């Protein structure tokens, strides 16, 4: 079967499950949220294992989540899977004018991407749109990236460091925190909130001296 035929088949299978399977029929966006997180984690595990069979299977499970959420919305008359696909295709074309038009390739691809996102979504802060459900490490990485690419005037550490040093330092700090009775995750979130407050203050003209 062609790719489009298989995707259409998955669409039909999903809608039949919503009609005829009691469990599938009662699911909502909220009830499925935990499965979306779990399936994402399993995709990451498959990527790290390097097993193509596992990766293809886990990507299928993740794709199912996309189709499932779209099927729920379509049944409620809100939007369809085609709307989802159209939206991401339009966004990719819009944000890559150097691919789909004769525009020049920008020197700073990441910075230009962030600038286009900020303009499209009319965001006032570099922090706007960063998902609240990210792990503290993932969110801190996003905050640092946004702060640098939005050229927020605060000082951020930038001394070079190797990946193995980062891993060991993080694990060592967590182990030391546990020995001291400290919740390392909460401590990191508190520190990240302080950094985010500095970013906002700097954007409002009250940044680092």
ChimeraX attribute file (.defattr): number of C-alpha atoms within 10 A of each C-alpha:
attribute: neighborCount
match mode: 1-to-1
recipient: residues
	/A:1	7
	/A:2	7
	/A:3	8
	/A:4	9
	/A:5	10
	/A:6	11
	/A:7	14
	/A:8	12
	/A:9	13
	/A:10	16
	/A:11	17
	/A:12	14
	/A:13	13
	/A:14	20
	/A:15	21
	/A:16	13
	/A:17	14
	/A:18	19
	/A:19	12
	/A:20	10
	/A:21	11
	/A:22	10
	/A:23	9
	/A:24	16
	/A:25	14
	/A:26	11
	/A:27	14
	/A:28	13
	/A:29	14
	/A:30	9
	/A:31	10
	/A:32	13
	/A:33	12
	/A:34	11
	/A:35	14
	/A:36	18
	/A:37	12
	/A:38	13
	/A:39	19
	/A:40	17
	/A:41	14
	/A:42	18
	/A:43	20
	/A:44	14
	/A:45	15
	/A:46	19
	/A:47	15
	/A:48	10
	/A:49	11
	/A:50	10
	/A:51	11
	/A:52	11
	/A:53	9
	/A:54	16
	/A:55	19
	/A:56	14
	/A:57	14
	/A:58	21
	/A:59	17
	/A:60	14
	/A:61	18
	/A:62	21
	/A:63	15
	/A:64	17
	/A:65	21
	/A:66	14
	/A:67	21
	/A:68	24
	/A:69	20
	/A:70	23
	/A:71	21
	/A:72	23
	/A:73	16
	/A:74	16
	/A:75	12
	/A:76	10
	/A:77	9
	/A:78	11
	/A:79	14
	/A:80	18
	/A:81	18
	/A:82	10
	/A:83	13
	/A:84	13
	/A:85	11
	/A:86	12
	/A:87	11
	/A:88	11
	/A:89	11
	/A:90	10
	/A:91	13
	/A:92	13
	/A:93	13
	/A:94	15
	/A:95	17
	/A:96	16
	/A:97	14
	/A:98	13
	/A:99	13
	/A:100	11
	/A:101	10
	/A:102	8
	/A:103	10
	/A:104	9
	/A:105	12
	/A:106	12
	/A:107	8
	/A:108	9
	/A:109	11
	/A:110	13
	/A:111	17
	/A:112	17
	/A:113	14
	/A:114	17
	/A:115	16
	/A:116	15
	/A:117	15
	/A:118	17
	/A:119	10
	/A:120	12
	/A:121	10
	/A:122	10
	/A:123	13
	/A:124	11
	/A:125	16
	/A:126	25
	/A:127	18
	/A:128	13
	/A:129	11
	/A:130	12
	/A:131	11
	/A:132	8
	/A:133	8
	/A:134	11
	/A:135	12
	/A:136	18
	/A:137	14
	/A:138	11
	/A:139	18
	/A:140	19
	/A:141	12
	/A:142	17
	/A:143	20
	/A:144	19
	/A:145	16
	/A:146	21
	/A:147	22
	/A:148	16
	/A:149	17
	/A:150	18
	/A:151	12
	/A:152	21
	/A:153	18
	/A:154	17
	/A:155	13
	/A:156	10
	/A:157	6
	/A:158	6
	/A:159	5
	/A:160	6
	/A:161	8
	/A:162	7
	/A:163	9
	/A:164	8
	/A:165	10
	/A:166	11
	/A:167	10
	/A:168	11
	/A:169	12
	/A:170	13
	/A:171	12
	/A:172	12
	/A:173	12
	/A:174	17
	/A:175	14
	/A:176	13
	/A:177	15
	/A:178	12
	/A:179	10
	/A:180	10
	/A:181	9
	/A:182	13
	/A:183	12
	/A:184	17
	/A:185	14
	/A:186	11
	/A:187	13
	/A:188	15
	/A:189	16
	/A:190	13
	/A:191	14
	/A:192	17
	/A:193	13
	/A:194	11
	/A:195	17
	/A:196	18
	/A:197	13
	/A:198	19
	/A:199	26
	/A:200	18
	/A:201	16
	/A:202	16
	/A:203	19
	/A:204	11
	/A:205	11
	/A:206	13
	/A:207	16
	/A:208	11
	/A:209	7
